[in-house]
Amino acid sequence: MVESGTSTQKSPKLHGPRGPKPALHVEPLIELEWSEALEQPGAATADSPSEARRAWVHRASESQVMALYRVAVGSSPHSELPAPWWLRAMAAGGLSSRREGFSVEDRVAKLLTARPGWVFVPWGLEGDTGYWEYMPSERRLAEPGVPTTLAYTHRHTGWLDVVPVHAEIAPPAIAVGGLVDLRKNLARLESLAP
């Protein structure tokens, strides 16, 4: 028994009937740590990517974020780890900083919020920035489906993909060559048919 002020507490048993018990061995779970780094409390009500930037990966130093990402990727080399598009692009050498990725998101947001019909969807896959939907495109469908969707991507240096409106199987994404290409072809992208 251990005396603790006015109460007494039993100390943990360190010996069992067969001798000393092994010490409890705890290892950090990198997947759990990474998942917590991506949590965005309250982001479900965001109207733009900048309003959704509430996770640790958005606030911590870039070097800390990149170090944790690399360790997490190293612990799961055969699966695609959830992560924001800009972090994947930085890890691949396509973007020089998180700020550069935020700039892409903010410039796209400025363009799309000025046009009627575009709505920012702040939730998606874990770690995702969110995406944009062109709601009027659903009128082209005879059944419920998915509107034309613009998403950020790390897969090419235009950083944007558009998936046309569809009811069943999603058609292949259309790579957009950046903000200039998006601005120039936005009316065409808005008029894509299923």
N, C-alpha and C positions, 0 to 999 in steps of 0.2 A: 504494500500500500504506500502511496505517496501522499504526504501531508500537503494540502494546498489551502491555506487559510483556514476557514471553518469547515470545509468539506473534504472528504477523502475520495480519491480516485484510484482505481486499480491501474497498475502499470501494465502495459501489454506483455503477454506471455512470450518470453523469448525461448523457452524450452518446452518441448512437447514430450510425450511419453517415450520417445525414441531419441532424445537428445536435442541439441539446439535446432531451432527452426531457421531456415534460410531467410536472409533479409529480403524484404520486398523489393523487387527490381522494377522500376518504372522507366519506360522509354517514351520520349515524346512521339506523338503521332503527327508526322509532318502533314499528312492529308487533312487532319483536323485543324492544324494551325493555318494551313492554306485556306481552308474553307472559311475559317473565321476572318481571315484577311480580306475575303471577298464580300462579307456580309455588308449590306447597305440598308441600315435601318431607316424606314420611312421613305425609301426611294420609290415606292409604288405610286406615289402621288406626283412625281416629278413631271413637268411639262417639257423638259429639255434635258439633254445629256448633262449640262452643267449642274442642274438641280439634283441629278441622280448621283453625283460624285460624293458619296458619303462613306465609302469603305476605307479601310486602312490602306489599301493599295493606292488610293487617290491622295492620301495625306502624308504618309510616311516618306522618308527620303528615298529617292530613286534607287540609290545603291542598296538600301535595305530591302526594298521591294524586289529588285532584280536578284539579289542573293537568295531570298526565300523562294522565289519562283524557280531558280536554277536547282536548288536543293529538292524542291517538290517534284520538278520534272525528272530529276535524277532518281528519285525514289519510285517513280512510276513510268519507266521508259517505254512501256508498251501500250500505254493508254494516253488519250489526249486530255491533258489537265485543263479544267476550266480556267479561263483567264481572259481579261479584256483584250480586245483586238490589238490595241496600241502596245501592250506589254509583249505580246507575241511578235509584233513588228520590231520592237526594240531589241528583243532577244535575237532576232534574225538579222539585225543590222539595217533594217529598212527605215527606221525612225531613230533620230538621235536623242530624243527625250520624250518624256510623258507629256510635257507642255506642247510639243509639236502634235501629238495625238489629240490632245484637248482642243487645239486650234482647229484641226480638221473637223471635229465634232461640232464646235461652236460655229464655224463658217457654214456648215451644212444646215445647222439649226436655224441660223439667220435667214438663209435662203428659203427653207421649207416653211417656216412659220409665217413668212410673208405671203405665201400662196395658199389659197383656200383649198381645203380638202385633206391636207397632210396633218397627221396626228402622231405625236411621239408616244411610243409604247415603252415604258421604262423597265419592264420585266421581260425576261427571255430566259435563256439558259444561264445557269450559275456563272457568275463572273462577267456576263455580257454587259455591254454599255446600254443596250436597248436598241430599238429600231424604229423606223418610220413606216406608217401605212398610209396609202392614198385611198381614203374611204370611198370616194365616188366610183372607183373602179369596180366595186362589188355589184353595182347596178348592171354590169355586163353579164353577170352570172344568172342562170336559170335556177340554180340551187344554192344553198349556203356554201360559202367557200372562204378563201383567203384573199384579201385585197392585194394590190401591187405593194410590194414591200421593199424598202431600201434598208440595207444593213451595212454596218462597218465590217471590214475584213482585213486580215493581215496577209491574205493570199496573193495580193498584187499591189503595186505602188499607187494605184488610183484610190485605194482604201475603201471603195464602195462597191457593193453588189446590189442589183435590183432583180427581184423575182417577180415575174408578171402575175397578175391576178389568175387564180385557178380554183377549181372546185375539188379536185381529187389529188392526183399525184403532182407534186410541184415540178414545174418545168426547170430546166437548168438556169442558174443565175446568170445575169448579164453583167459583165465587168464594166464599171464606169471608170473612165480615165481621170478621175479627180473632180474637183469643184468646177473647173472651167467646162469640162465635158458634161457634167451634170446640169449646169446652168444652160448650156447650149442645147441639150437634148431633153430637157425636163418635160416639155409639152409632148414629145414623142413617147417618153416613158409613161406619162400619165394616160396616154391613149392606147397602151398595149392591150390587146384582146386576149381572151383565154385561148 
